[in-house]
Amino acid sequence: MTPSSPRSICLLRLSALGDATHVVPLVRTLRKAWPEVDLTWVIGKGEFKLLEGLADVEFAVYDKAEGLKGMRELRKRFAGRRFDALLQMQVAARANLLSAFVPARRRVGYDRSRSKDLHGLFVNERIADRPGIHVLDAIGSFCEPLGLKQTEVVWDLPIPEAALEWASAQWPQDGKPALVISPCTSPVHALRTWRADRYAAVADHAAAQGWRIVLCGGRSQFERDTTDAILAAMKAPALDLVGKDTLKQLLALLKRADLVMTPDSGPMHIANAVGSKVLGLHAASNPKRSGPYSDLRYCVDRYDAAARKYLGKPASEIKWGTKIEYEGVMDLVTVDDAIAAFERYRQSP
């Protein structure tokens, strides 16, 4: 039996790109249970560009560069409104402060173990503490205080026809499988990025098996330099699309890939959300918590080795969600590890 519908719900999750994709199944769950509920999502600027067009959701875009001015603008936008529930799905200080500008009767936040930056002062209800689950499932549990349960995970991300046409034009439909490499993480998590020569070695191996190699990424100098180093180390040719796509085109590009190789990053979760298989490279983060949600079979998992080397204990004895972002941690992922993962995919039915 579905509980009675609230009239309005506000979701607050600003960033990052990968986490924004984790919220979409929650939107689908809420909409399926309550077709008439007004859903508003306070979202970051870049994340909005990725998800613009998501049906039956009002987006309220907050640009963190605007600081308090942007928060006051949000309050003006919501003047005269009071949401039945705010789902405050981010514990960073900026998001906590921003939530104070959202009028809501019920304010659902994280459990105490995951709270930080005074998160508890901005909420009056909490989700259950369930260590050992994926980030997407934790976000999905925000509907539980409202009486729902997320029992299926559906993305169906909006991809414009023009973006699909752009992706289709990048290489011929000749039956040759494509390995798309998104080599970098955000600068904040740069220590999760793998070495360029190792990407090149795996790319050359894939090319020797008859695969097309495609590189994609953003416009930062870090991504450009990493890509140039990969191309310089490769023997085989590669299609360089780094810095040449929009976020909507990235959706279409990753959807067209046969396999996407990437560290723990936004493109990992975007690729998973559009149905592509992912060769994830994990040492600094736990793939069971933040890997590609749908399928971990083609991931390299050196998280336990990282915990033992840098923290002196196995992964099973450290707090769930601990990031092991130490200099050199990604060197625990070897070329042989990644080639073995690639071959698992290539030889799968």
MARZADREN-973922 format. One record per residue (C-alpha): residue number from 1; chain; x, y, z. Coordinates in nm, 2 decimals. Layout:
   resi   chain        X        Y        Z
    NUM       A        X        Y        Z
...
! end
This chain:
   resi   chain        X        Y        Z
      1       A     0.00     0.00     0.00
      2       A     0.14     0.34    -0.10
      3       A     0.14     0.60     0.17
      4       A    -0.06     0.92     0.11
      5       A     0.12     1.16    -0.13
      6       A     0.29     1.48     0.00
      7       A     0.20     1.78    -0.22
      8       A     0.56     1.89    -0.27
      9       A     0.91     1.76    -0.22
     10       A     1.24     1.94    -0.26
     11       A     1.56     1.75    -0.33
     12       A     1.89     1.91    -0.25
     13       A     2.20     1.77    -0.41
     14       A     2.43     2.01    -0.58
     15       A     2.72     1.80    -0.69
     16       A     2.91     1.61    -0.83
     17       A     2.81     1.47    -1.17
     18       A     2.83     1.11    -1.06
     19       A     2.63     1.17    -0.75
     20       A     2.37     1.36    -0.95
     21       A     2.31     1.05    -1.16
     22       A     2.26     0.86    -0.83
     23       A     1.97     1.09    -0.75
     24       A     1.78     1.02    -1.07
     25       A     1.65     0.67    -0.96
     26       A     1.51     0.83    -0.65
     27       A     1.33     1.08    -0.87
     28       A     1.18     0.79    -1.06
     29       A     1.08     0.62    -0.74
     30       A     0.90     0.93    -0.60
     31       A     0.73     1.00    -0.93
     32       A     0.61     0.64    -0.98
     33       A     0.46     0.63    -0.63
     34       A     0.32     0.98    -0.64
     35       A     0.25     1.09    -1.00
     36       A     0.10     1.43    -0.89
     37       A     0.36     1.54    -0.64
     38       A     0.55     1.86    -0.72
     39       A     0.92     1.77    -0.73
     40       A     1.19     2.05    -0.71
     41       A     1.56     1.97    -0.73
     42       A     1.82     2.23    -0.60
     43       A     2.11     2.14    -0.82
     44       A     2.46     2.26    -0.92
     45       A     2.52     2.44    -1.25
     46       A     2.72     2.17    -1.42
     47       A     2.49     1.89    -1.29
     48       A     2.19     2.08    -1.44
     49       A     2.36     2.09    -1.78
     50       A     2.39     1.71    -1.76
     51       A     2.03     1.64    -1.65
     52       A     1.84     1.93    -1.81
     53       A     1.52     1.79    -1.97
     54       A     1.45     1.53    -1.69
     55       A     1.08     1.51    -1.71
     56       A     0.84     1.64    -1.44
     57       A     1.11     1.80    -1.23
     58       A     1.15     2.17    -1.15
     59       A     1.52     2.25    -1.13
     60       A     1.64     2.54    -0.91
     61       A     2.00     2.59    -1.02
     62       A     2.26     2.72    -0.76
     63       A     2.60     2.84    -0.88
     64       A     2.84     2.80    -0.59
     65       A     3.04     3.10    -0.73
     66       A     2.75     3.32    -0.63
     67       A     2.79     3.23    -0.26
     68       A     2.54     3.40    -0.02
     69       A     2.39     3.61    -0.30
     70       A     2.28     3.29    -0.48
     71       A     2.14     3.16    -0.16
     72       A     1.93     3.47    -0.11
     73       A     1.81     3.44    -0.47
     74       A     1.70     3.09    -0.39
     75       A     1.50     3.21    -0.09
     76       A     1.33     3.47    -0.31
     77       A     1.24     3.20    -0.56
     78       A     1.07     3.00    -0.29
     79       A     0.89     3.29    -0.13
     80       A     0.54     3.20    -0.04
     81       A     0.61     2.82    -0.08
     82       A     0.66     2.56     0.19
     83       A     0.76     2.21     0.09
     84       A     0.61     1.92     0.27
     85       A     0.96     1.76     0.28
     86       A     1.32     1.86     0.20
     87       A     1.55     1.57     0.12
     88       A     1.90     1.71     0.22
     89       A     2.13     1.47     0.04
     90       A     2.46     1.65     0.08
     91       A     2.66     1.71     0.40
     92       A     2.91     1.97     0.28
     93       A     2.90     2.30     0.46
     94       A     2.78     2.50     0.16
     95       A     2.50     2.26     0.10
     96       A     2.40     2.26     0.47
     97       A     2.39     2.64     0.47
     98       A     2.20     2.65     0.14
     99       A     1.93     2.42     0.29
    100       A     1.85     2.68     0.55
    101       A     1.71     2.89     0.26
    102       A     1.46     2.62     0.16
    103       A     1.13     2.64     0.35
    104       A     1.02     2.29     0.45
    105       A     0.82     2.12     0.73
    106       A     1.01     1.79     0.73
    107       A     1.39     1.81     0.67
    108       A     1.54     1.47     0.61
    109       A     1.92     1.43     0.63
    110       A     2.19     1.17     0.67
    111       A     2.24     0.95     0.98
    112       A     2.49     1.07     1.24
    113       A     2.78     0.85     1.12
    114       A     2.78     1.03     0.78
    115       A     2.70     1.38     0.91
    116       A     2.96     1.65     0.91
    117       A     2.99     2.03     0.89
    118       A     2.70     2.07     1.14
    119       A     2.46     1.88     0.91
    120       A     2.25     1.78     1.21
    121       A     2.15     2.14     1.28
    122       A     1.98     2.17     0.94
    123       A     1.76     1.85     0.95
    124       A     1.49     1.72     1.18
    125       A     1.48     1.36     1.05
    126       A     1.75     1.12     0.95
    127       A     1.78     0.82     0.72
    128       A     1.89     0.48     0.87
    129       A     2.26     0.41     0.92
    130       A     2.34     0.12     0.69
    131       A     2.71     0.08     0.64
    132       A     2.82    -0.14     0.36
    133       A     2.58    -0.02     0.09
    134       A     2.65     0.17    -0.24
    135       A     2.62     0.55    -0.25
    136       A     2.32     0.51    -0.48
    137       A     2.14     0.29    -0.23
    138       A     2.21     0.54     0.05
    139       A     2.06     0.82    -0.17
    140       A     1.77     0.59    -0.26
    141       A     1.69     0.54     0.11
    142       A     1.59     0.91     0.15
    143       A     1.24     0.81     0.04
    144       A     1.20     0.57     0.34
    145       A     1.11     0.84     0.60
    146       A     0.83     0.93     0.36
    147       A     0.70     0.57     0.37
    148       A     0.84     0.44     0.04
    149       A     1.11     0.19    -0.05
    150       A     1.33     0.21    -0.36
    151       A     1.29    -0.14    -0.51
    152       A     1.41    -0.08    -0.86
    153       A     1.68     0.15    -1.02
    154       A     1.58     0.33    -1.33
    155       A     1.78     0.62    -1.49
    156       A     1.65     0.69    -1.84
    157       A     1.87     1.00    -1.86
    158       A     1.75     1.27    -2.11
    159       A     1.97     1.27    -2.42
    160       A     1.88     1.51    -2.70
    161       A     1.86     1.37    -3.06
    162       A     2.13     1.62    -3.16
    163       A     2.37     1.48    -2.91
    164       A     2.31     1.13    -3.03
    165       A     2.37     1.24    -3.39
    166       A     2.69     1.41    -3.28
    167       A     2.82     1.09    -3.11
    168       A     2.71     0.88    -3.41
    169       A     2.92     1.10    -3.64
    170       A     3.25     1.06    -3.44
    171       A     3.34     0.72    -3.58
    172       A     3.18     0.49    -3.84
    173       A     2.93     0.22    -3.77
    174       A     3.16    -0.05    -3.90
    175       A     3.12    -0.32    -3.63
    176       A     3.45    -0.24    -3.47
    177       A     3.41    -0.23    -3.09
    178       A     3.51     0.09    -2.91
    179       A     3.70     0.13    -2.59
    180       A     3.63     0.48    -2.46
    181       A     3.89     0.60    -2.21
    182       A     3.80     0.88    -1.97
    183       A     4.14     0.90    -1.79
    184       A     4.10     1.18    -1.53
    185       A     3.91     1.25    -1.22
    186       A     3.83     1.60    -1.10
    187       A     4.13     1.80    -0.97
    188       A     4.00     1.76    -0.62
    189       A     4.06     1.39    -0.65
    190       A     4.36     1.39    -0.88
    191       A     4.53     1.12    -0.68
    192       A     4.27     0.87    -0.82
    193       A     4.40     0.93    -1.18
    194       A     4.61     0.64    -1.32
    195       A     4.94     0.69    -1.50
    196       A     4.94     0.79    -1.86
    197       A     5.18     0.51    -1.97
    198       A     4.96     0.25    -1.82
    199       A     4.65     0.38    -2.00
    200       A     4.85     0.37    -2.32
    201       A     4.96     0.01    -2.26
    202       A     4.60    -0.11    -2.21
    203       A     4.49     0.09    -2.51
    204       A     4.75    -0.07    -2.73
    205       A     4.65    -0.41    -2.61
    206       A     4.29    -0.34    -2.70
    207       A     4.39    -0.20    -3.04
    208       A     4.58    -0.52    -3.11
    209       A     4.26    -0.71    -3.05
    210       A     4.08    -0.50    -3.32
    211       A     3.93    -0.24    -3.10
    212       A     3.89     0.13    -3.17
    213       A     4.04     0.36    -2.90
    214       A     3.86     0.68    -2.81
    215       A     3.97     0.94    -2.55
    216       A     3.73     1.18    -2.38
    217       A     3.74     1.43    -2.10
    218       A     3.69     1.79    -2.01
    219       A     3.86     2.11    -2.09
    220       A     4.10     2.15    -1.80
    221       A     4.48     2.17    -1.85
    222       A     4.52     1.86    -1.63
    223       A     4.30     1.66    -1.87
    224       A     4.47     1.79    -2.17
    225       A     4.82     1.72    -2.04
    226       A     4.72     1.37    -1.93
    227       A     4.56     1.29    -2.27
    228       A     4.87     1.42    -2.46
    229       A     5.09     1.20    -2.24
    230       A     4.87     0.89    -2.32
    231       A     4.88     0.97    -2.70
    232       A     5.25     1.01    -2.69
    233       A     5.30     0.68    -2.52
    234       A     5.06     0.48    -2.75
    235       A     5.17     0.29    -3.05
    236       A     4.82     0.26    -3.20
    237       A     4.61     0.55    -3.32
    238       A     4.34     0.69    -3.11
    239       A     4.04     0.93    -3.16
    240       A     4.10     1.23    -2.93
    241       A     3.77     1.39    -2.83
    242       A     3.90     1.54    -2.50
    243       A     3.76     1.89    -2.45
    244       A     3.54     1.86    -2.77
    245       A     3.20     1.76    -2.63
    246       A     2.93     1.91    -2.42
    247       A     2.78     1.72    -2.12
    248       A     2.48     1.61    -2.33
    249       A     2.72     1.49    -2.60
    250       A     2.92     1.30    -2.33
    251       A     2.61     1.11    -2.24
    252       A     2.56     1.01    -2.60
    253       A     2.93     0.93    -2.64
    254       A     2.95     0.70    -2.34
    255       A     2.62     0.54    -2.44
    256       A     2.78     0.44    -2.77
    257       A     3.09     0.29    -2.61
    258       A     3.13    -0.09    -2.58
    259       A     3.35    -0.05    -2.27
    260       A     3.45     0.26    -2.08
    261       A     3.78     0.26    -1.89
    262       A     3.80     0.52    -1.61
    263       A     3.90     0.57    -1.25
    264       A     3.63     0.65    -0.99
    265       A     3.49     0.96    -1.15
    266       A     3.17     1.13    -1.29
    267       A     3.21     0.96    -1.63
    268       A     3.22     0.62    -1.46
    269       A     2.87     0.67    -1.31
    270       A     2.74     0.84    -1.62
    271       A     2.85     0.55    -1.84
    272       A     2.68     0.31    -1.60
    273       A     2.36     0.51    -1.60
    274       A     2.34     0.51    -1.98
    275       A     2.39     0.13    -1.99
    276       A     2.75     0.09    -2.09
    277       A     2.99    -0.15    -1.92
    278       A     3.27     0.00    -1.72
    279       A     3.63    -0.11    -1.66
    280       A     3.67     0.08    -1.33
    281       A     4.02     0.14    -1.18
    282       A     3.99     0.13    -0.80
    283       A     4.25     0.16    -0.53
    284       A     4.18     0.50    -0.36
    285       A     3.81     0.42    -0.33
    286       A     3.60     0.11    -0.26
    287       A     3.41    -0.01    -0.58
    288       A     3.15    -0.18    -0.36
    289       A     3.06     0.17    -0.24
    290       A     3.13     0.40    -0.53
    291       A     3.20     0.18    -0.83
    292       A     2.97     0.14    -1.14
    293       A     2.64     0.04    -0.97
    294       A     2.50    -0.21    -1.22
    295       A     2.81    -0.43    -1.28
    296       A     3.14    -0.46    -1.11
    297       A     3.26    -0.76    -1.31
    298       A     3.51    -0.56    -1.52
    299       A     3.65    -0.35    -1.24
    300       A     4.00    -0.37    -1.09
    301       A     3.98    -0.37    -0.71
    302       A     4.30    -0.29    -0.52
    303       A     4.12    -0.11    -0.24
    304       A     4.21    -0.37     0.02
    305       A     4.57    -0.36    -0.08
    306       A     4.57     0.02    -0.04
    307       A     4.41     0.00     0.30
    308       A     4.68    -0.25     0.41
    309       A     4.97    -0.04     0.26
    310       A     4.86     0.31     0.37
    311       A     4.64     0.25     0.67
    312       A     4.80    -0.06     0.81
    313       A     4.48    -0.27     0.83
    314       A     4.25    -0.45     0.58
    315       A     3.96    -0.27     0.42
    316       A     3.72    -0.47     0.63
    317       A     3.85    -0.30     0.94
    318       A     3.83     0.07     0.83
    319       A     3.53     0.29     0.82
    320       A     3.29     0.23     0.53
    321       A     3.35     0.50     0.27
    322       A     3.71     0.59     0.37
    323       A     3.90     0.74     0.08
    324       A     4.27     0.63     0.05
    325       A     4.39     0.92    -0.16
    326       A     4.77     0.90    -0.10
    327       A     5.05     0.97    -0.35
    328       A     5.11     0.66    -0.55
    329       A     4.80     0.47    -0.44
    330       A     4.69     0.41    -0.80
    331       A     5.02     0.24    -0.88
    332       A     4.87    -0.06    -0.70
    333       A     4.65    -0.10    -1.01
    334       A     4.88    -0.27    -1.26
    335       A     4.87    -0.29    -1.64
    336       A     4.81    -0.66    -1.61
    337       A     4.52    -0.60    -1.38
    338       A     4.35    -0.38    -1.63
    339       A     4.42    -0.60    -1.93
    340       A     4.28    -0.90    -1.73
    341       A     3.96    -0.69    -1.67
    342       A     3.94    -0.60    -2.04
    343       A     3.98    -0.96    -2.14
    344       A     3.70    -1.06    -1.89
    345       A     3.47    -0.83    -2.08
    346       A     3.60    -0.93    -2.43
    347       A     3.55    -1.30    -2.35
    348       A     3.21    -1.26    -2.18
    349       A     2.90    -1.38    -2.37
! end
